[in-house]
C-alpha cells in the first residue's frame, strides 16, 4: 500500500513486523485453551507497545489519542493480527482499556494505571455476561463485585481488567479490578472453542470482591458512550484483516513451493485475494481518516459519520475475510489444510474472531444512515438525480 504512518510510530510498527515469524511459530505451539502466547507478548512488551496508547503526559506515545495517529494504530493492530490473532485480541483489549481510562479516568487514575502498564501489567475489558452477570453493590462504605463474566480474555494473565458491573438503578459502572490483589474464580472448562483457544477467554466469577472507590472509572453509563463504543470495532477489524493478509502471503508461498504458479485458475484466485486485501486496507485508511476527523472536531455530525464508517468497515472486512478464507482453501486444497501448515489454525481462529455481536444491526445502520442522514457527497448525488428525474 502507498499509505505511510507518521515516522514517530515507525519503530513500533517495525518491531511488530519483526515479531511476526515468532508469533506464527508460537501460535502453533499454544493452540490450546490452557495455553497463552507469553513469548510473543514479551517481545511486544520489550518494544514498549503496552504503553504506546498512553498519553505523553504520563510517558506514553499518544497512539490513537491524537489526530494523525489513528492510521498507525490500525496498521500496528493489523500487523499483530498477521502474526497471531490471539495476541491481536489481547492487545486490542489492552488498548481499549487504556483508551477508556484516558477518556473517563481521573488524573490520579491515569497516572496510577500508566505506571501499572509501564510495570508490564496487561489490561483488558470484560463486558460480556450471561444471566449470572456482575453487579456492583455499596455496603458499609465499600464497593463489592458479585457475579460472573464470560469471554474474559486473558484470564490469569490480565491483571487490570475493566469490568462493567450493573447497579440497582440499571446503569453500568466501569471498575478496574486489581486481580493480583484479590481472589476470583476462573472456570477454564467454560472455554473450549473452535479457534482463538489461547486467548483464555474463560468465565470468571466474583464473590464479594472488594473494589476501592478510586478504581471506579467514569460515571454510570460512560462505557457505552458513542462514538467510542461502536466506533472501536475498527480496531478488531484491523486485527482480522492482518490474518487475511497472512493467508494471502502463505497461499502464494505454498503455490510457489508446489510450482503451481502458472495455473491460470490459481492466478485468478490470487488476483481476487489481492483485490480483497487492498480493498480492506483502503477501508482501514478511511476509518483512520474519520477517527482523525472526529478527534479534530468532536461534533455530533462527525460522530455520526464515524459511526457510519465504522459500521461499513466492520461489515466490509468481515465479508473480505470470509471470502479470503474460501479462496485460500480453493487454492491449497485438502493437502494444505494439514499441519504443520498454518492455514487450518488461522482459518479456525479467524472464523471464531469474526463472530462479533450484532453484525446484522451494523448493516441495518449503514442502510438507515443512507436513507436518512446521508453524507454530503451522497446528498449531492441524490440532488443531481432528482433534478435529472424531474427533467424526464
Kinemage of the C-alpha trace (Angstrom):
@kinemage 1
@onewidth
@group {chain A} dominant
@subgroup {mainchain}
@vectorlist {calphas} color= white
{ca unk a 1} P 0.000 0.000 0.000
{ca unk a 2} L 1.109 3.581 -0.597
{ca unk a 3} L -0.130 4.794 2.784
{ca unk a 4} L 2.574 5.757 5.255
{ca unk a 5} L 2.355 6.160 9.005
{ca unk a 6} L 3.995 9.043 10.903
{ca unk a 7} L 7.707 8.446 11.472
{ca unk a 8} L 7.325 8.606 15.258
{ca unk a 9} L 5.389 5.318 15.122
{ca unk a 10} L 7.632 3.549 12.607
{ca unk a 11} L 9.815 1.897 15.302
{ca unk a 12} L 6.708 0.349 16.871
{ca unk a 13} L 5.459 -0.931 13.520
{ca unk a 14} L 8.915 -2.277 12.639
{ca unk a 15} L 9.159 -4.104 15.968
{ca unk a 16} L 5.784 -5.748 15.381
{ca unk a 17} L 6.821 -6.754 11.839
{ca unk a 18} L 9.946 -8.417 13.212
{ca unk a 19} L 7.842 -10.329 15.736
{ca unk a 20} L 5.571 -11.925 13.103
{ca unk a 21} L 7.691 -15.075 12.454
{ca unk a 22} L 7.982 -15.663 16.217
{ca unk a 23} L 4.260 -15.053 16.644
{ca unk a 24} L 3.345 -17.555 13.910
{ca unk a 25} L 5.576 -20.193 15.475
{ca unk a 26} L 4.219 -19.666 18.976
{ca unk a 27} L 0.639 -19.613 17.685
{ca unk a 28} L 1.100 -23.217 16.540
{ca unk a 29} L 2.725 -24.196 19.837
{ca unk a 30} L -0.002 -22.668 22.014
{ca unk a 31} L -3.129 -23.750 20.145
{ca unk a 32} L -4.992 -24.962 23.233
{ca unk a 33} L -7.402 -23.447 25.808
{ca unk a 34} L -4.885 -23.669 28.656
{ca unk a 35} L -2.006 -22.030 26.786
{ca unk a 36} L -1.039 -18.374 26.366
{ca unk a 37} L 1.304 -16.643 23.877
{ca unk a 38} L 3.719 -15.453 26.559
{ca unk a 39} L 6.819 -15.221 24.360
{ca unk a 40} L 5.205 -13.034 21.710
{ca unk a 41} L 3.679 -10.775 24.331
{ca unk a 42} L 7.072 -10.405 25.989
{ca unk a 43} L 8.586 -9.349 22.655
{ca unk a 44} L 5.856 -6.729 22.273
{ca unk a 45} L 6.336 -5.569 25.856
{ca unk a 46} L 10.039 -5.112 25.167
{ca unk a 47} L 9.166 -2.865 22.213
{ca unk a 48} L 7.146 -0.572 24.549
{ca unk a 49} L 3.906 -1.441 22.774
{ca unk a 50} L 1.939 -1.846 26.022
{ca unk a 51} L 2.426 1.834 26.846
{ca unk a 52} L 2.017 3.299 23.344
{ca unk a 53} L -1.668 4.205 23.820
{ca unk a 54} L -0.973 6.198 26.982
{ca unk a 55} L -0.854 9.983 26.848
{ca unk a 56} L 2.588 11.529 26.543
{ca unk a 57} L 1.733 13.389 29.771
{ca unk a 58} L 2.294 10.071 31.537
{ca unk a 59} L 5.149 8.739 29.414
{ca unk a 60} L 3.219 7.162 26.525
{ca unk a 61} L 3.239 7.846 22.791
{ca unk a 62} L -0.319 9.143 22.205
{ca unk a 63} L -1.036 6.293 19.771
{ca unk a 64} L -4.730 6.534 18.913
{ca unk a 65} L -5.078 9.608 21.115
{ca unk a 66} L -4.305 12.400 18.678
{ca unk a 67} L -5.042 13.407 15.107
{ca unk a 68} L -2.906 11.560 12.530
{ca unk a 69} L -2.064 8.709 14.916
{ca unk a 70} L -5.038 6.502 14.076
{ca unk a 71} L -3.724 5.042 10.842
{ca unk a 72} L -0.593 4.000 12.732
{ca unk a 73} L -2.798 2.426 15.419
{ca unk a 74} L -4.783 0.369 12.908
{ca unk a 75} L -1.653 -0.586 10.959
{ca unk a 76} L 0.055 -1.851 14.112
{ca unk a 77} L -3.011 -3.854 15.123
{ca unk a 78} L -3.183 -5.327 11.625
{ca unk a 79} L 0.477 -6.365 11.828
{ca unk a 80} L -0.121 -8.031 15.192
{ca unk a 81} L -3.041 -9.938 13.665
{ca unk a 82} L -0.755 -11.054 10.843
{ca unk a 83} L 1.325 -12.945 13.371
{ca unk a 84} L -1.265 -14.293 15.768
{ca unk a 85} L -4.937 -13.367 16.089
{ca unk a 86} L -4.848 -14.430 19.729
{ca unk a 87} L -2.208 -11.814 20.501
{ca unk a 88} L -4.161 -9.295 18.441
{ca unk a 89} L -7.273 -9.907 20.537
{ca unk a 90} L -5.318 -9.487 23.768
{ca unk a 91} L -3.515 -6.319 22.685
{ca unk a 92} L -6.686 -4.774 21.222
{ca unk a 93} L -8.376 -5.308 24.601
{ca unk a 94} L -5.373 -3.790 26.373
{ca unk a 95} L -5.531 -0.733 24.106
{ca unk a 96} L -9.299 -0.448 24.576
{ca unk a 97} L -8.877 -0.300 28.355
{ca unk a 98} L -6.227 2.395 28.034
{ca unk a 99} L -8.474 4.485 25.773
{ca unk a 100} L -11.322 4.210 28.296
{ca unk a 101} L -9.047 5.277 31.149
{ca unk a 102} L -7.737 8.196 29.107
{ca unk a 103} L -11.291 9.277 28.223
{ca unk a 104} L -13.025 8.801 31.579
{ca unk a 105} L -10.340 8.400 34.241
{ca unk a 106} L -9.269 10.985 36.788
{ca unk a 107} L -5.789 12.480 36.697
{ca unk a 108} L -4.763 10.242 39.594
{ca unk a 109} L -6.129 7.132 37.851
{ca unk a 110} L -4.331 7.966 34.620
{ca unk a 111} L -1.028 8.285 36.486
{ca unk a 112} L -1.544 5.112 38.526
{ca unk a 113} L -2.704 2.896 35.681
{ca unk a 114} L 0.001 4.260 33.383
{ca unk a 115} L 2.546 3.123 35.964
{ca unk a 116} L 0.916 -0.323 36.013
{ca unk a 117} L 1.311 -0.522 32.227
{ca unk a 118} L 4.958 0.506 32.433
{ca unk a 119} L 5.384 -2.215 35.063
{ca unk a 120} L 4.173 -4.743 32.481
{ca unk a 121} L 0.603 -5.255 33.670
{ca unk a 122} L -1.848 -6.365 30.991
{ca unk a 123} L -5.183 -4.548 30.861
{ca unk a 124} L -8.392 -5.731 29.224
{ca unk a 125} L -12.139 -5.119 29.042
{ca unk a 126} L -14.526 -7.754 30.384
{ca unk a 127} L -18.075 -6.793 29.438
{ca unk a 128} L -19.873 -9.931 28.210
{ca unk a 129} L -22.036 -11.861 30.644
{ca unk a 130} L -24.983 -14.233 30.891
{ca unk a 131} L -27.877 -14.369 33.377
{ca unk a 132} L -25.477 -14.525 36.329
{ca unk a 133} L -23.787 -11.262 35.362
{ca unk a 134} L -21.726 -8.951 37.539
{ca unk a 135} L -23.332 -6.463 39.920
{ca unk a 136} L -21.783 -3.685 41.988
{ca unk a 137} L -23.066 -3.002 45.485
{ca unk a 138} L -22.128 -0.381 48.064
{ca unk a 139} L -22.176 -1.683 51.606
{ca unk a 140} L -20.761 -0.248 54.814
{ca unk a 141} L -18.729 2.321 52.949
{ca unk a 142} L -17.193 -0.148 50.476
{ca unk a 143} L -17.871 -1.435 46.955
{ca unk a 144} L -18.137 -5.138 46.125
{ca unk a 145} L -18.465 -7.128 42.897
{ca unk a 146} L -20.597 -10.254 42.605
{ca unk a 147} L -21.435 -12.411 39.610
{ca unk a 148} L -19.695 -13.721 36.506
{ca unk a 149} L -18.227 -12.503 33.240
{ca unk a 150} L -17.893 -14.719 30.184
{ca unk a 151} L -15.318 -14.342 27.399
{ca unk a 152} L -12.910 -12.879 29.974
{ca unk a 153} L -9.932 -12.748 27.614
{ca unk a 154} L -6.526 -13.248 29.186
{ca unk a 155} L -7.784 -14.972 32.330
{ca unk a 156} L -4.918 -15.494 34.807
{ca unk a 157} L -2.692 -13.156 32.763
{ca unk a 158} L -4.675 -9.908 32.530
{ca unk a 159} L -4.238 -8.309 35.953
{ca unk a 160} L -6.028 -4.997 35.315
{ca unk a 161} L -9.315 -5.721 33.555
{ca unk a 162} L -12.004 -3.093 33.287
{ca unk a 163} L -15.114 -4.953 34.449
{ca unk a 164} L -18.551 -3.493 33.723
{ca unk a 165} L -20.997 -4.007 36.581
{ca unk a 166} L -24.731 -3.396 36.893
{ca unk a 167} L -26.098 -1.244 39.690
{ca unk a 168} L -29.558 -1.199 41.255
{ca unk a 169} L -30.812 1.567 39.004
{ca unk a 170} L -29.917 -0.469 35.915
{ca unk a 171} L -26.898 1.608 34.965
{ca unk a 172} L -23.439 0.219 34.278
{ca unk a 173} L -20.235 1.201 36.043
{ca unk a 174} L -16.667 0.524 34.898
{ca unk a 175} L -14.367 -0.894 37.580
{ca unk a 176} L -10.664 -1.675 37.295
{ca unk a 177} L -10.026 -4.856 39.264
{ca unk a 178} L -6.531 -5.402 40.682
{ca unk a 179} L -6.505 -9.150 40.111
{ca unk a 180} L -3.071 -9.556 41.684
{ca unk a 181} L -4.576 -8.337 44.965
{ca unk a 182} L -7.926 -10.178 45.141
{ca unk a 183} L -9.118 -13.754 44.653
{ca unk a 184} L -11.573 -14.665 41.886
{ca unk a 185} L -12.742 -17.987 40.499
{ca unk a 186} L -11.860 -18.858 36.901
{ca unk a 187} L -13.754 -21.565 35.010
{ca unk a 188} L -11.397 -22.850 32.331
{ca unk a 189} L -13.840 -25.631 31.415
{ca unk a 190} L -16.239 -22.979 30.092
{ca unk a 191} L -13.829 -22.184 27.223
{ca unk a 192} L -13.437 -24.870 24.556
{ca unk a 193} L -13.857 -23.067 21.212
{ca unk a 194} L -13.100 -23.958 17.611
{ca unk a 195} L -10.489 -21.198 17.371
{ca unk a 196} L -8.812 -18.414 19.361
{ca unk a 197} L -8.169 -21.048 22.003
{ca unk a 198} L -5.139 -19.474 23.674
{ca unk a 199} L -6.979 -16.216 24.432
{ca unk a 200} L -8.059 -18.000 27.631
{ca unk a 201} L -11.452 -16.309 27.414
{ca unk a 202} L -12.745 -18.128 30.458
{ca unk a 203} L -15.720 -17.489 32.678
{ca unk a 204} L -14.661 -15.532 35.771
{ca unk a 205} L -16.733 -15.312 38.960
{ca unk a 206} L -16.535 -12.568 41.571
{ca unk a 207} L -17.771 -13.257 45.107
{ca unk a 208} L -17.910 -10.167 47.315
{ca unk a 209} L -14.743 -8.956 45.621
{ca unk a 210} L -13.790 -5.602 47.179
{ca unk a 211} L -13.242 -2.686 44.795
{ca unk a 212} L -11.623 0.538 46.029
{ca unk a 213} L -13.706 3.616 45.243
{ca unk a 214} L -10.783 5.098 43.328
{ca unk a 215} L -10.887 2.113 40.947
{ca unk a 216} L -14.312 3.115 39.625
{ca unk a 217} L -13.701 4.688 36.217
{ca unk a 218} L -16.041 7.390 34.954
{ca unk a 219} L -19.697 7.641 35.826
{ca unk a 220} L -22.596 5.271 35.239
{ca unk a 221} L -23.168 4.568 31.553
{ca unk a 222} L -19.908 6.051 30.281
{ca unk a 223} L -18.785 2.712 28.837
{ca unk a 224} L -21.493 2.912 26.171
{ca unk a 225} L -20.723 6.483 25.106
{ca unk a 226} L -20.752 6.907 21.333
{ca unk a 227} L -18.924 7.000 19.010
{ca unk a 228} L -16.249 5.402 21.210
{ca unk a 229} L -18.243 2.242 21.959
{ca unk a 230} L -19.287 1.175 18.453
{ca unk a 231} L -16.513 3.052 16.676
{ca unk a 232} L -13.936 0.892 18.418
{ca unk a 233} L -14.953 -2.026 16.193
{ca unk a 234} L -12.489 -0.822 13.557
{ca unk a 235} L -9.662 -1.933 15.857
{ca unk a 236} L -10.652 -5.600 15.859
{ca unk a 237} L -11.389 -5.314 12.138
{ca unk a 238} L -7.765 -4.276 11.640
{ca unk a 239} L -6.564 -7.342 13.556
{ca unk a 240} L -8.805 -9.581 11.442
{ca unk a 241} L -7.519 -8.115 8.188
{ca unk a 242} L -3.975 -8.875 9.321
{ca unk a 243} L -4.802 -12.576 9.453
{ca unk a 244} L -6.362 -12.385 5.985
{ca unk a 245} L -3.141 -10.817 4.662
{ca unk a 246} L -1.169 -13.706 6.136
{ca unk a 247} L -3.472 -16.202 4.424
{ca unk a 248} L -2.730 -14.499 1.102
{ca unk a 249} L 1.036 -14.475 1.697
{ca unk a 250} L 1.067 -18.096 2.876
{ca unk a 251} L -1.061 -19.165 -0.102
{ca unk a 252} L 1.397 -17.591 -2.549
{ca unk a 253} L 4.345 -19.294 -0.821
{ca unk a 254} L 2.500 -22.620 -0.848
{ca unk a 255} L 1.780 -22.408 -4.586
{ca unk a 256} L 5.361 -21.378 -5.317
{ca unk a 257} L 6.677 -24.357 -3.361
{ca unk a 258} L 4.431 -26.744 -5.312
{ca unk a 259} L 5.305 -24.997 -8.604
{ca unk a 260} L 1.682 -24.226 -9.366
{ca unk a 261} L 2.039 -20.532 -10.053
{ca unk a 262} L 1.456 -20.958 -13.801
{ca unk a 263} L -2.003 -22.438 -13.324
{ca unk a 264} L -4.499 -19.941 -14.754
{ca unk a 265} L -7.178 -20.681 -12.166
{ca unk a 266} L -4.704 -20.147 -9.329
{ca unk a 267} L -3.733 -16.801 -10.854
{ca unk a 268} L -7.389 -15.786 -10.944
{ca unk a 269} L -7.929 -16.728 -7.300
{ca unk a 270} L -4.746 -14.968 -6.160
{ca unk a 271} L -5.836 -11.919 -8.142
{ca unk a 272} L -9.183 -11.939 -6.368
{ca unk a 273} L -7.463 -12.258 -2.990
{ca unk a 274} L -5.142 -9.335 -3.732
{ca unk a 275} L -8.046 -7.092 -4.690
{ca unk a 276} L -9.880 -8.034 -1.499
{ca unk a 277} L -6.855 -7.287 0.690
{ca unk a 278} L -6.255 -3.946 -0.994
{ca unk a 279} L -9.909 -3.100 -0.530
{ca unk a 280} L -9.583 -3.908 3.174
{ca unk a 281} L -6.571 -1.639 3.513
{ca unk a 282} L -8.458 1.207 1.867
{ca unk a 283} L -11.304 0.660 4.330
{ca unk a 284} L -8.883 0.858 7.258
{ca unk a 285} L -7.359 4.071 5.942
{ca unk a 286} L -10.806 5.616 5.554
{ca unk a 287} L -11.651 4.562 9.117
{ca unk a 288} L -8.492 6.273 10.373
{ca unk a 289} L -9.426 9.423 8.445
{ca unk a 290} L -12.854 9.564 10.082
{ca unk a 291} L -11.308 8.901 13.506
{ca unk a 292} L -8.963 11.833 12.894
{ca unk a 293} L -11.887 13.966 11.744
{ca unk a 294} L -13.815 13.324 14.957
{ca unk a 295} L -10.752 13.895 17.153
{ca unk a 296} L -10.157 17.234 15.467
{ca unk a 297} L -13.804 18.270 15.757
{ca unk a 298} L -15.902 16.051 18.082
{ca unk a 299} L -19.237 17.356 16.792
{ca unk a 300} L -22.483 15.391 16.572
{ca unk a 301} L -22.134 15.375 12.793
{ca unk a 302} L -18.630 13.911 12.876
{ca unk a 303} L -19.710 11.386 15.495
{ca unk a 304} L -22.461 10.161 13.157
{ca unk a 305} L -20.023 9.992 10.244
{ca unk a 306} L -17.539 7.970 12.302
{ca unk a 307} L -20.218 5.540 13.451
{ca unk a 308} L -21.423 5.053 9.882
{ca unk a 309} L -17.887 4.489 8.646
{ca unk a 310} L -17.171 2.032 11.479
{ca unk a 311} L -20.276 0.014 10.626
{ca unk a 312} L -19.248 -0.133 6.970
{ca unk a 313} L -15.647 -1.057 7.785
{ca unk a 314} L -16.655 -3.834 10.152
{ca unk a 315} L -19.143 -5.263 7.646
{ca unk a 316} L -16.786 -4.978 4.675
{ca unk a 317} L -13.802 -6.553 6.429
{ca unk a 318} L -15.975 -9.390 7.748
{ca unk a 319} L -17.000 -10.130 4.145
{ca unk a 320} L -13.436 -9.707 2.871
{ca unk a 321} L -12.008 -12.123 5.432
{ca unk a 322} L -14.735 -14.678 4.764
{ca unk a 323} L -14.078 -14.583 1.013
{ca unk a 324} L -10.307 -14.766 1.561
{ca unk a 325} L -10.739 -17.965 3.579
{ca unk a 326} L -12.858 -19.530 0.830
{ca unk a 327} L -10.381 -18.623 -1.923
{ca unk a 328} L -7.427 -19.760 0.173
{ca unk a 329} L -8.926 -23.209 0.679
{ca unk a 330} L -9.722 -23.491 -3.023
{ca unk a 331} L -6.077 -22.688 -3.790
{ca unk a 332} L -4.428 -25.074 -1.321
{ca unk a 333} L -6.848 -28.000 -1.318
{ca unk a 334} L -7.005 -30.677 1.374
{ca unk a 335} L -3.222 -31.112 1.471
{ca unk a 336} L -2.692 -27.509 2.560
{ca unk a 337} L -5.096 -27.901 5.464
{ca unk a 338} L -2.767 -30.422 7.079
{ca unk a 339} L -0.319 -29.419 9.797
{ca unk a 340} L 2.376 -28.131 10.022
{ca unk a 341} L 0.936 -25.555 7.595
{ca unk a 342} L -0.641 -22.573 9.356
{ca unk a 343} L -3.761 -22.473 7.189
{ca unk a 344} L -6.168 -24.585 9.216
{ca unk a 345} L -5.352 -22.840 12.510
{ca unk a 346} L -5.577 -19.329 11.054
{ca unk a 347} L -8.891 -20.207 9.399
{ca unk a 348} L -10.255 -21.567 12.693
{ca unk a 349} L -9.047 -18.518 14.604
{ca unk a 350} L -10.332 -16.037 12.039
{ca unk a 351} L -13.712 -17.756 11.731
{ca unk a 352} L -14.120 -17.546 15.508
{ca unk a 353} L -12.884 -13.964 15.805
{ca unk a 354} L -15.219 -12.750 13.060
{ca unk a 355} L -18.196 -13.779 15.164
{ca unk a 356} L -18.670 -10.419 16.846
{ca unk a 357} L -22.021 -9.272 18.302
{ca unk a 358} L -24.859 -7.849 16.192
{ca unk a 359} L -23.459 -7.960 12.626
{ca unk a 360} L -26.942 -7.578 11.143
{ca unk a 361} L -27.539 -4.441 13.186
{ca unk a 362} L -24.354 -2.894 11.773
{ca unk a 363} L -25.544 -3.442 8.218
{ca unk a 364} L -29.013 -2.184 9.101
{ca unk a 365} L -27.451 1.021 10.465
{ca unk a 366} L -25.485 1.514 7.239
{ca unk a 367} L -28.743 1.389 5.288
{ca unk a 368} L -30.584 3.587 7.791
{ca unk a 369} L -27.875 6.241 7.546
{ca unk a 370} L -28.059 6.248 3.747
{ca unk a 371} L -31.832 6.693 3.842
{ca unk a 372} L -31.644 9.415 6.454
{ca unk a 373} L -28.520 11.332 7.409
{ca unk a 374} L -26.593 10.881 4.187
{ca unk a 375} L -23.020 12.129 3.913
{ca unk a 376} L -22.519 15.303 1.839
{ca unk a 377} L -21.327 13.562 -1.324
{ca unk a 378} L -24.364 11.282 -1.286
{ca unk a 379} L -26.767 14.190 -0.802
{ca unk a 380} L -25.183 15.963 -3.770
{ca unk a 381} L -25.617 12.912 -5.993
{ca unk a 382} L -29.227 12.453 -4.904
{ca unk a 383} L -29.911 16.111 -5.682
{ca unk a 384} L -28.467 15.667 -9.190
{ca unk a 385} L -30.529 12.522 -9.766
{ca unk a 386} L -33.706 14.229 -8.580
{ca unk a 387} L -33.090 17.089 -10.981
{ca unk a 388} L -32.489 14.639 -13.837
{ca unk a 389} L -35.665 12.695 -12.996
{ca unk a 390} L -37.712 15.911 -12.985
{ca unk a 391} L -36.375 16.737 -16.430
{ca unk a 392} L -37.628 13.370 -17.664
